[in-house]
């Protein structure tokens, strides 16, 4: 892999096959599919690490996506997505994604998320306990 997961980060990986639903009129994976995949994998990572209590009290929403499309993917390709939290500051965190077909980098993505209180729906500072779930 070109971009390795930093050793001090708690990473998550998920593999799956591209389906026809992901393909656009040009015959390759649509850019919207990549964003849907990043959201899906981010949610899976959160579900794996967070306690039921934490999931009940806080939620995340996206503030920004940065996407670099390096190569195309096609129907039936096996895709592996790696993700980790790069950093946290205040109520924000930056989550990094690397999307591969075997060892070939297809997409680099960085998403800025905001933590919110589930009851008030207002931004909530990411405390050390929550940050420690993702950053060793």
QUIHU-V986843 format. One record per backbone hydrogen bond with DSSP energy under -0.5 kcal/mol. CO is the residue of the C=O (numbers start at 1). NH is the residue of the N-H. Records with the same first field share a line. If there is no record, write none. Layout:
CO->NH / NH
//
This chain:
2->4
6->9
8->136
9->11
12->83
14->81
16->79
18->76
19->22
20->23
22->30
24->27
28->24
30->33 / 34
31->35
32->36
33->37
34->38
35->39
36->40
37->41
38->42
39->43
40->44
41->45
42->46
43->47
44->48
45->49
46->50
51->55
52->56
53->57
54->58
57->118
59->116
61->114
64->112
66->110
67->69
68->70 / 108
73->29
74->77
77->18 / 79
78->102
79->16
80->100
81->14
82->98
83->12
84->86 / 96
87->94
89->92
90->126
91->115
92->89
93->95 / 113
94->86 / 87
95->111
96->84
97->109
98->82 / 100
99->106 / 107
100->80 / 102
101->104
103->105
104->101
106->70 / 71
107->99
108->68
109->97
110->66
111->95 / 113
112->63 / 64
113->93
114->61
115->124
116->59
117->121
122->117
125->127
127->131
128->132
129->133
130->133 / 134
131->134 / 135
134->10 / 136
//
